[in-house]
């Protein structure tokens, strides 16, 4: 296969109350969703009510967020910065210790592995930037009626922030949502799901040991390697029914040439 399109990434600087906090490598689509999602998952805002204004200047590669007077920027800037592993140069202000202080997740979800596989296939079919370039990450929300919404970005963290920003803007209840991502589930990816309150998190690839430990502590069900006719259950609280013979807990089991 010959692809004529290449993935795009741009350095975009985020300003809080007119002060630059960092520059991020981002794909320019759905930047409003990204800004809102990132501000929320990093604990900068707790709801849309904490955001007085948001201006996006695509031609200048800048995003300006105006926060309420209750936000103490000086205190925030003293927090330790943690650079995330992988693509897209991510930045988080939460450590593993911080995340352990999150509230344990409550969720209304009851699902099956076969359903997650079905939704992962739909997700792949509705990822236009990946289909064009072969080099984009994506994040997908599954609603109770089966509807899926996809957001894409050069960075896996950015894609998750975008889809959480979308959910916040739409007023979706995290207790009723499933989140599926194309990227590795590392501790900071797990923290985004936990911060929003999603109880079932899946990926087409692996979860790290640190993410699995946090998921167990925070009551989040994590499923990896959702592809083809197989999956890997890393943690479960009973929300996911194993209806596939090709699945064993914490291991990747191949049968009859399935890959």
N, C-alpha and C positions, 0 to 999 in steps of 0.2 A: 504493500500500500504506500502510495506517495501522498504526503499531506502538503498542501500549499500554504496553510496557515500556521503561524507560530503563536505560542502563548504570549500574552502581553503582561508586563509588570511595570509599575511606575512608583517612584518614591513620593509618597504623599505624607505631608506633615499635619499632625493633629494639634490644634491649639485649644487649650482650656482657658476660658476667660482671657483670651488674647496672649497667653503664654504658651510657647511651643513646648510640648512634652516629649515628642519623639517623632521620627520619620519612619514610615512603614512601607514595605514593598507590597503593593496592592494591584489587583485588576480593577479597572475603573467602573465596572458595572455595579449597581446596587450599593453605592457608597453611603447613602443615607441609612440603609439597613446595617451596614458594617459599623458606622459610627455609633449608632444607638446600641447595637449588640455589644460592641467592645466596651463602651462606657458602662454598660450594665454588668457584663461578665467580669470586669475588673473592679467592681464595687465602687465606681465613681458616682454612679447614680443607682438608686433603688427602684425607680419607676420613671415613666415619661414626665411625671410632674416635677422631677428634679432638673429637667432640661428646659431652660427658658427660650433658647433659640439654637438653631443649627444652620450654618451656611456652608455650602460646598462650592468651591471654585475649581472646577476641573481643569481649566486652562492654566491655573497657577499652582496646581497640585497641593491645594490646602483645604483643610476642613476646620471650621471654627465652631466650637461648642460653647454656648453661654450657659453657665450653671447658676443655680439659685444662690442666694447670699449665704446659705448655710454651709456651702462647700468651702473647706479651708485648703486652698491650693498649696500653701507653704508646707503644711503638714503632709499632704499627699506626696509632694515631690521628694520628701525625705525617706519615703518607703523604698526598700531595696528593690532594684530592678532585676528580673530574671529573664534572660534571653532563652527563647524556646528552641528546642531541637528541630531540625528539618528545614523545610522550604519556606520561603517568603519572609524570613527575618521577623519572627514574632517576638513580642515583648509582653511579659506579664508581671504584675505587681503582687501576685499571690505566691507564697511558698507552700510546701507540703504541710507545714505546721498550721499556716493560715487556713488551708482548705479543711483540715480536720475539725476546725471550729464551725464549719457550715452546719446548718440544720440537716438532719437526716431526711432523705427524700421520701415523700409519700406519693403514690401513683395509683391510678385507677386501671392501669393497663393489664389486660390478660391477652396473651397472644401465643402464637406457635412459631416454630422455626420455619415451617413451610411458608407461612405468611410473610415472614421477614425476607425470605429468599425471593418471593414474588415481588415484594415492594422494592427490593434491591434491583431487580431486573427492570422495573418501571423507572426507577431512579436513573439507571444507566441510559435508558432510552430518552429521557427528558433532560439530558445534560448537553446542550448544544455546543458550548465552548469546548468541552472535552472531545466531542465527536468531530469538531473541526480541527482541533490542534493535537489531541492526544496528550496534552500536557497540563491539564487543569485538575484541581481538586474540587470536590463538591460536597455539599451537606444537604440533607433531605429531611423534612418533617412529614410524618404520617399522622393524619388526623383520624378521629374515631370512625368516620364514614369512609375511610380508605383514600381520601384525597391526599395527594402529595404535592409539596412545594419544594423546589430546588434552588439553591444558590451556589454559584461557582466563583472560584478565585485561584490565583496562582499559589496561594498558601492555604494549607488545610485549616489552620487556626482562623484565618480570615473568613473562610467559607462558613465555618460554624458560627462565628460572630454575626455574619450576615443573616443566617437563617434564624438565629435567636432575635436579632433586631427586627426581622420580619414578624416573628411571633408576637413580640412586644407591641409593635405598631398595630397589629390586627387584634390584640387583646385575647390571644389564645391562652387556654389554661394548660400549663405544662403537665399537670397530672393526667391529661388525656392524650399526650403526644409521645411518639417514638422518634428518636433522632438516629439517622444513619449517615455515616460519613465515609468518604473514600480513603481518608488518611489514617495513619497509625493513631491509636488512642493512647496518648501519653498522659502524664498526670495533669498537665495544664488543660488538655482537651477534656479530660474527665471533670475538671473543676468547672468548666463552662456549663456542662450539662447539669452538674450539681447545683451550681449557683442559680440557674433558672428553675430547677426542680423537675427535670425530666428523669423518669425512673428506668427507662429502657434505652440503652445506647448500643448501637451496632456499627460495624465497620467491615469493609471488604478485605481489610488486612488485620494486623495484630494489635493487641493491647500490651502495654509494658507492665512489668511487675509492679511498679509504683502505682500505676493507674488501677490495677486489679486490687491492690491492698486498700486504696482509697474507696473504690467501689463497694467492697465488702463493708467497710466502716460506715459508709453513707447510704447503704441500702439501694444501690443501683445495680441493675442487671446488665451485664456486658456480654455481648456476643461478637466474636471476630470471625474473619475469613468467611463472610457471607458471600458465597459465589457458587455458581453451578447448582449442585444438589447437595451441598454440604455447608457446615458451619461449625464454629467452636464456641461452646459456652464457657466463659471464664468465671462468672459469678451469677448466682440466681437467688432470688427471694421468693420464687414461686410464681412470678409473673409470666414466665415463658414455659410453654409446654414443649417438650422434646418429642416431636412426632416424626423424626428422621432416624433411621437406623444407622446412618453414616456419621452420627455425632456422638462423641464421648466427651465428658467434662474435662476441660483444660488440655485436650489433645486434639491433633488434627489426624483424622482417620480416613484413609482413602480405600475405596472399594470398587472393584470392577472397572478400573481405569478412569474413575472420576477424578478430575483435577481442578 
